[in-house]
Amino acid sequence: MSISQKSMPSRKIDSYIGFAVRSGDVIYGLDSFPSYTGRIELIMYDAQTGAATLRKLKNLCKREDITAIKCKSGYISGAVHRENVKLIAVTSKSLANAILLSDELGIITEVESE
């Protein structure tokens, strides 16, 4: 297997996140999430997210029945090409499902559904 074939699955999840960004289906930061209640399909958070933020995030996910996925440290900011981004929400159901199903290289470390 060549190096380019090996890294292809990672590009797949990156592509879906990129589509979500370009189509305006990404919300950045936990403070913005309440404004989009009812429209959020998936939340992605960094493995290094702080305890207080994580507590708020889990409460929101439980209250609104939103799936949250923990990603490897630094992955999200690289995927959206913005420094220091640790939390994003995806509002497109089809892109959220595609992201969940396309992680063949283990970017996602934990999936939480209420």
C-alpha positions as CSV (number, residue, x, y, z in Angstrom):
1,M,0.0,0.0,0.0
2,S,1.5,3.3,-1.0
3,I,1.6,6.3,1.4
4,S,-1.0,8.2,-0.6
5,Q,-3.4,5.3,-0.4
6,K,-2.8,5.0,3.3
7,S,-3.6,8.6,4.0
8,M,-6.7,8.7,1.8
9,P,-9.3,7.8,4.5
10,S,-8.1,10.8,6.6
11,R,-8.7,13.0,3.6
12,K,-12.3,11.7,3.4
13,I,-13.2,12.9,6.8
14,D,-11.3,16.2,6.2
15,S,-13.3,16.6,2.9
16,Y,-16.6,16.2,4.7
17,I,-15.6,18.8,7.3
18,G,-14.4,21.1,4.5
19,F,-17.8,20.7,2.8
20,A,-19.5,21.7,6.0
21,V,-17.3,24.7,6.4
22,R,-17.8,25.9,2.9
23,S,-21.5,25.4,2.9
24,G,-21.9,27.3,6.2
25,D,-22.9,24.3,8.2
26,V,-20.3,24.7,10.9
27,I,-20.7,26.7,14.1
28,Y,-17.5,27.6,16.0
29,G,-17.3,27.6,19.8
30,L,-19.6,26.5,22.6
31,D,-20.9,30.0,23.3
32,S,-22.4,30.1,19.8
33,F,-24.2,26.7,20.1
34,P,-27.3,27.8,22.1
35,S,-28.3,30.2,19.2
36,Y,-28.6,27.1,16.9
37,T,-30.5,24.8,19.3
38,G,-32.5,22.3,17.3
39,R,-30.3,22.6,14.2
40,I,-27.1,21.0,15.5
41,E,-26.6,17.4,14.3
42,L,-23.1,16.7,15.6
43,I,-20.6,18.3,17.9
44,M,-16.9,17.6,17.5
45,Y,-14.5,18.5,20.4
46,D,-10.8,18.4,21.0
47,A,-9.4,15.8,23.3
48,Q,-7.7,18.6,25.3
49,T,-11.0,20.5,25.9
50,G,-11.1,21.8,29.5
51,A,-13.2,20.3,32.2
52,A,-15.6,23.2,32.7
53,T,-16.2,23.5,28.9
54,L,-16.7,19.7,28.7
55,R,-19.2,19.8,31.5
56,K,-21.3,22.5,29.7
57,L,-21.0,20.6,26.4
58,K,-22.2,17.3,27.9
59,N,-25.1,19.1,29.6
60,L,-26.1,20.7,26.2
61,C,-25.8,17.3,24.4
62,K,-27.9,15.6,27.0
63,R,-30.6,18.3,27.0
64,E,-30.8,18.6,23.2
65,D,-30.0,14.9,22.4
66,I,-27.0,15.7,20.3
67,T,-24.1,13.3,19.5
68,A,-20.7,14.6,20.4
69,I,-17.4,13.1,19.3
70,K,-14.0,13.6,20.9
71,C,-11.2,14.0,18.3
72,K,-7.5,13.6,18.6
73,S,-5.8,16.7,20.1
74,G,-5.2,19.4,17.4
75,Y,-7.3,17.7,14.7
76,I,-10.2,20.1,14.6
77,S,-8.2,23.3,14.3
78,G,-6.3,21.7,11.4
79,A,-9.4,20.4,9.7
80,V,-11.2,23.8,9.7
81,H,-7.9,25.8,9.1
82,R,-8.4,28.0,12.2
83,E,-6.0,28.2,15.1
84,N,-7.2,27.4,18.6
85,V,-10.6,26.0,17.5
86,K,-11.5,23.2,19.9
87,L,-15.2,22.8,19.3
88,I,-17.4,22.8,16.2
89,A,-21.0,21.9,15.6
90,V,-22.2,20.6,12.2
91,T,-25.8,21.5,11.2
92,S,-26.1,19.4,8.1
93,K,-27.5,15.9,9.0
94,S,-26.0,14.3,5.9
95,L,-22.5,15.7,6.5
96,A,-22.7,14.8,10.2
97,N,-23.6,11.2,9.3
98,A,-20.8,11.1,6.6
99,I,-18.3,12.4,9.2
100,L,-19.3,9.7,11.7
101,L,-19.0,7.0,9.1
102,S,-15.7,8.1,7.4
103,D,-13.2,7.9,10.2
104,E,-11.1,5.0,9.1
105,L,-7.8,6.2,10.6
106,G,-9.0,6.8,14.2
107,I,-9.3,10.6,14.3
108,I,-12.4,10.2,16.4
109,T,-11.5,8.8,19.8
110,E,-14.9,8.6,21.5
111,V,-18.6,9.0,20.4
112,E,-21.1,10.0,23.0
113,S,-24.9,9.7,22.3
114,E,-27.5,10.5,24.8
